[in-house]
Amino acid sequence: AISKALFPWGNGAPITEGVLGDLLKEEVRAAPLFVPLYDYYRKYGGVYNLGAGPKWFVVVSDPVAVRTMFKDDADSFSKGILTDIMEPIMGDGLIPAPKEVWAKRRPVVGAGFHGAWLKHMVSLFGDSANNLAAKLAPDAAGGKTVEIESKLYAMALDVIGKAVFNYEFNSLAEETPLIKAVYRVLRESEHRSTFPLQYWNIPGATEVVPRQKQFKADIAAINDELTELIAAAMRDRDETDLEEFEKRDYDDVDDASLLRFLVDVRGDKATGEQLRDDLMTMLIAGHETTAAVLTWTMYLLATNPEELKKAQREVDAVVADPGGAPTVEEIRRLEKTRLALAESMRLYPAPPILIRRALEDVTLPEGGMGKQITLRKGTDCFIAVWNLHRSPDLWENPDAFDPSRFTRRFQNPGIKGWNGFDPDLFTGLYPNEQSTDFAYVPFGGGQRRCAGDMFAMME
C-alpha cells in the first residue's frame, strides 16, 4: 500500500494502490493512459487519487462531479497542466488561455461560427469529401485495402486550412514541408500531453534533444506562414459589423476564412500575436480530432453492417445532391447519421481525457461516490471522458455500438443528483452535456465547451 504521508492533500477520495507495479507490466505500458484509468475507476469509483512517486492527480469519472467542475463551479478551475504544456504551441489561444484572456476571446471567436458562414462551410466539406472519394475510387475499383486514417487526416487538414486562414494545403495531393511540420507539431503536442516529465523545459533541451530541436524549427516554420497570412489580412482590413456578416452571401466572397472574420469584425482589437494563437489553436484542435472521429466512425460502421445500411438508406432518402453533399437543413434531418457519429464519439472520444486544476478548495457532491470529496487548491485533475462514456453505471450495454441508444431515456438513481439521459432535451446536432447531464462530453461542456462543435459535427 502507498503511504498516505506521500499524498499531500488528504481529500477523502480513495488512493490507488499498486500503480508502480502496474507501470512495470508490459501490457499497461503498451496501452494508452486512459485504459488503466478505466480499470482503476471500476475498482475505486468515480473520484480517486492516482499517484506514482511525487506527482498526484485526481481522476474524475462521475457526471455529477464533472457538472460541478464544468458548469456549477467552473470559475474555480483552470486548464492547469494543459496550459503549461500547450503554451509553447498555442500561446494564449482559446483552449489553454487563462480565464481573463478566454473571456475576451470566446465571444469573438464564437461569433465567427455564425449561421451564414457555417452554411458556406458545408459546401467546402462536400467538395473535400468528393475530392477524397475521387482519390479513393481507383483503389475501390481494384478492391485494394486502404489505410484510411492518413487520408482523413489529409482531408481534415485541407478543410481547416481553407476554413481558418484561406490557405490551400492541398495535402491530399502531396506532403509539403509545411504539412510535415504541422503533423510533427501534432505528434509533439500528443507526446507532451502524455509524457510524465516536462524535460523540454530544461534549459538547452531545445538545442540538444533532436525531437525538441525539430519542434522548435517546425513551430518557427508554421509561425512564419501564419504571420504572413495575418499581415496580409491586416493590410486590407475592412471593418464590418457582425450583423453584416450574418447577411453575407459567402458564395460571392473570395476569402471566407475565420482569419478574415477576426480581422474585419468591428470592435475586435486583437493583436497579430493573439490572432496567431487563436489560429494555431484551431489548426491543432480542429484537425486531428475530426480525422480521428471519422476514422473510428468508418471502423464502427464497417464492423456493424446493419448500422451502415441504415445510414446509407437515410442519406439516399434525405440528400438531394446526386454527389451526396448535404445542405445544413439536410444535416439536421440526417438523424441516424448524426447518431452514428455521436455514438462513435461516445466509444472513442477525441480527446479521451480533459484536464483541470483547482484554483481554490472545491467540494464535489457525492454523486455515485457515497460521500463528498474536497479538491484542495492546486489539485491537478483528469476528467476521464473515456470512463464517463463507457461506464455501465451511465449507459446500457456500454461497449456496444448502438446509435439508437440516444433515442431512449436512461436513468440510474444510484448516482445521486444525476438526471440521466433525456432524449427530449436533445435539441442540437448531437446529444451534448445538457441532455446527458454531463455523462457525455465529447466537446467538453459548460462555458468552456469547444467553440467549433457545430462546425466539427457538420464536417
N, C-alpha and C positions, 0 to 999 in steps of 0.2 A: 504494500500500500504506500501511496505517496504521502510524505509528511505534510500535514496541514500548515506547518510553520513556513513551508516554502511558498504557500499561496497567500498573496498579500492582502486580500480584502475580506474573506470570510463572509460571503454574501448569502449563504444559506442554500446555494444550489449544490447538487451532487458533484463530486470530483471524480473524473475518470481515473481509473487505475490501469496500470499495465501498458500505458501509451509507449513508453520507451521500448518495452519488449515487442509491442506490435510493430514499431518502426523498424525493428531488425528483421521482420518477416518479409521475404521477397515479394509475396503477393500483395502485401499492404503498400510497400514502396512502389510497386509497379502500378497500383491503382491511382486514379486521380484523388485528390484530397477529400472530395465530398463523399466518396464511397465509405471509408471508415467512419466518417462523421455520422452516417446513417446508422451504422451498427451501434455506435455509442448512444445515439438518440433512442433506439429501441430498448437499450439497456438502462439508460439513466433518465430519460424523459425529455420534455420539451425545452428545458433550460438547464444546461450543465456547464461545468468548468472543465476546459480542456487545456492541459499543460504538459510540457516536456522540458524540464530544466527551468531556466529563468523566465520564459515567456508564456503567459497565460491568456487564453481567450474564453469568453463566454459564448457558447454556441446556442442559438435561439431557433427553435423549430416549432413554436407554439403560436397559432394565429392571434390569440388574444394579446400575447406579449409583443408580437410584430405590429399589431394595430397600435399599441401604446407607443412603440418606437417610431413608426412611420406617420402616425396621424395625431393621436391624443397628446403626445408629449414630444412631437417631432423637433421642437426648438432646443430640446435638451441633448440633442445628438449631432455630431459632425460626421464627416466621412472618414475621419481618423487615419488609419494607416494607408487607406486608398489615396488620400491626398498626398501623403508623404511619397508614395510610390509613383503616382501618376503626374506629379507636379513637373518633373523634367520633360514629360511628353506633352501633357495637356495644359500646363500652366494653370491659369485661373478659368479654364473652360467650365461649362455647366456641371459636369459630373463631379470633379474633385473640388470645385470652388467653395471657399468658406461662405457662411450664410450671408454676410453683408454683400459680397460680390454676386452670389447666386440670386439674392432677392432683387437686385438691379437688372441682371441679365435675363432671368427666366421669363418675365412678361414680354420682353422684346423678341427673344428667340422664339418663344411660344407663338407670338403673333405672326412670325414668318411662315408657320404651318397653317395658313388661313385657307378657307374653302376653295377660293378661285385657284390658288396655287396647287393645292392637292389634286384638284380636278385635272390640271395640266400635267402634273407628275404621273398620273395614271397612264397617260399616253406614252410617257418615257418608259414606264415599267413594261408596257405592252411591246414597244419597239425592242427593248433589251431582251425580253423573253423570246420574241420572234427571231432575234439575232442569234441567241443561243440555240434555239430549235434548229435553225438553218445549219449551224455548225455541227450539231449532233446528227443531222439527217443521214449523212453518208455512213456513219457508224451504225445507226439504227438499220439502214438498208442492208448492211453487210452482217448484221447480227453480232456486232462487236461488243465486248464488255467495255464500259467507260467508267473511269474514276470520276464521279460526278462532282465531288466536293470542290476540287480545284476550279472546275468550270463555273460553279455557282459563286465561288469567291471572286472570280474574274468579272462575272456579270454584276455582282453587287458593288464591286469597286467602280465599274463603269457608271452605274446608276448614281452612286454617291458623289463621284467626281463631277458629273454633269449637274446634279441637283444642288449640290452645296456650293461649288465655285465655278460652274460652267467650264469645266476642264475635261477634255477628251482623253481619258486614259487609254481607251481602245485596247484594254487588256485581254479581251477575247482573241484579239489578232496577234499580239506579241507582248513579251515581257520586257519593257524598257527598264533602264537603270532606276528610274524613279519608282516604278511599280515594285521592283525588287526591294527598294528602300522601305516602301510602305509595308510590305509583307514582313520584312525583318523587324521593323518597329512594332508591329502587331505581336510577333513572337516574343520580342523583348518585354512588352508590357505584360504578356502572359507569364513569362519567366519571373518577372519582378513581383507579380501578384502571388506567386506560389512558393518562392524561394525563402527559406526561413531566416536568412541573414542578409541584410542590406549592404552587401560588400561593395556595391557600386558607389556608395557614399564615402568609401575610404579614400583619402586624398591620393591622387595619382592613378586610381583604378582605371579611369577612362583612357589613360595613356598606355597602361601596361596590359590589361586583360583584353585579349583580342576581340571578344564579342562586345565589350564596352567601348572599345576604340571604334568598332564598326558602327555601333549605335550612335555615337557622337557624330560620325560622318553622315549617317542616314538622316538624323534629325536636322542637321545643317542643310542637307540637300532639299528636304521637304520644306523647311523654313524658308529657304531662298525662293522656292517656287511660290509658296503662299504669299510671301512678302511682295513679290512681283505682281501677283494677281490682285492683292489688296490695293497696292499702289495704283494699278491701272483703273480699278473700280473707283478709287477716291478721286482720281483726276477728272473723271466725268460724272461726278456726283450730281444727282438730280433729286433734291429733297421732295418727298411726296408723303401725303397723309395716308394713314392706314386704310381709311375708307376708300381712297382711290385705288389702292392695291386690290381691295376686295372686288371692285367693279371692273378690274382689268380683264381684257381678253388675252390671256397669256400665249395663245397660239400666234398672236401677231408681235410677240416680244422676242428680240434677238437673244437677250440674256435673262433667263427666268430663274437665276440661281438665288439661293439664300444669301450668299455674299452680297449680291446686288441689292436685295431687300434690306439687309442690315446696314449697308452704306447709305441707301436712299431714304429709309424711313425717317420721317420728321421727328426730331426730339431725341434721337439716339446719338449720343456724343462719344461712342466707343472709339478708343484709340486703335491704331493698327495692330498693336500688340494684343489687345483684348479680342479683336476680330480673329487674329491668328489662333488664339487659344480656343475660341468658340468653334472655328472651322476644323482645327485639329481634333477636337473632341468628337465632332460629328463624323469626321473621316474614320477615326478609330472605332467609335462606338456603333456607328450606323452601317458598318460594312461587314465585319466578321460575324456579328450576332445574326444578321439577316441570312447570310450564307449558311450558317450552322443550322438555323431553324428550317430552311428549305431542304438542306441535306437530310436531316432527320425525318422531315415530313415525307420526303420521297422514299426513304428507307421503310418507314412505317406503312405507307400506302402499298409499297411493293410487297411487303410481308403480310398485308391484310387485304387481299384482292377484293373482298366484298365491299370494304370501305372505299377502295379505289373506284370500283364500279359506280357506287352511289355518287361520288364526287364528279366522275365523268358524265354521268347522266344529267346531273344538275347543271354542269357547265353547258352541255348541249341544249338544255331546255331554256336557260336564262340568258346566255351571252349571244347577242345578235351578230356581232362582228364575225365574219367567216374565218378571220385569222385567229380568233379566240381571245382577243384582248377585251376585258370587260370595262364598262364605264363605272363611275363612282356609284351610280344608282344600282347597277347590276351587282357590284361587290356587296352591297347591303343585302341583296336578295340571294346571294350565294351562301346560304346558311351552312349547308353541310361542308362546303369547302373551308369556310372560316372556322367551323368547329373542329375540323381535322387539323388545321394549323394550331388552334388553341390547345387541342389535346396533345399535339406534338410538343408544344412548349411546356405543357404540364410534365410530360415524361422526360424531356430533355431540355430543361430551361437553360437559356444563354443570357446571363451568366448563372451558374448553379449556386453561387454564394454572393451575398451582398455584405458590405462592411459598414459598421458604425462605431463611434466612440462616444461614451457618455461624457457630457460636459459638466454634469453635476450628478449628485446621487439621485437615482430614479428607481422607484418601487414598481415592479411589474405585477399586474394582477395574477391571481393563482392559475387561471385557465385550466389546463389539464394537469398542472403540477401538484395540485392539492395544497399549495402554500404560496404565499407571496415571496418574491425574491428581490432584494435591493441591489441594483447595479451601482457600484461605487464610482464616483467621479474618476475619469481616466480609464475606465474599463474598455478594452477593445472587444467588439462583438462580431461574430459571424452570424448573419441571418442565413440559415441553411435552406435556401429555396428548394433544393433537391429533396430535402426531408419533408418540407411542407407539402410539396406536390405529390409525393409518393407515400404519404402516411396512411396506413389502414384506418387510423382514427378520423381522418378527414375525407377519405374517398372510398367509395365502394369498389372493391376489386382493383386496387390502385395500380397494379402492374400491367393491366390490360389496356390496349389501345381501343378506346370506346368513345368516339366523338359525341355520341348521343347522350353521354352522362350529363352534359351541360343543358339538357332539356328537362332533367328530373331534379326534384328537391332532394337535398341530403342534409341530415342533422345528426348531431351527436351530443346529447345532454351531458355526457361525461366530461366534456370540455366546457367548464363553467364560464359563461359570458360569451360563448361563440355562437353566432346566429346561423351557422351552416351556410350552405349554398342555396340561393333562391333564384330560380330562372326568371321570375317576374322582375327582378332588379337588374337583369342583364339587358342593357339598352344600347351599348355601343357595338363596335366591330368584334369585340372579344369579351369574355366574362371576367372583367377586371376585379380588383380587390373589393369593390363595393358589393357586388353580387355574391362573392365568395367569403366575405368578411375576413379578408387577409389570409385565406388559405391558399390563394393563387395570386402570385405576384411576378409574372414573367417580365414585366417592365418596371419593377419596383412598385411603390404605392404611396399614397398620401401626397404631400406637397412636392416631394422630390421624385415623383414618378417621371419616367422618361418623357421628354418633351416631344419626341418624334414617334410616339406609339402608333398613331393613326397612319402616318407615312409608312412605317415598317409593316403594319398589317396589310395595307393596300399593296405594298410591294410584294 
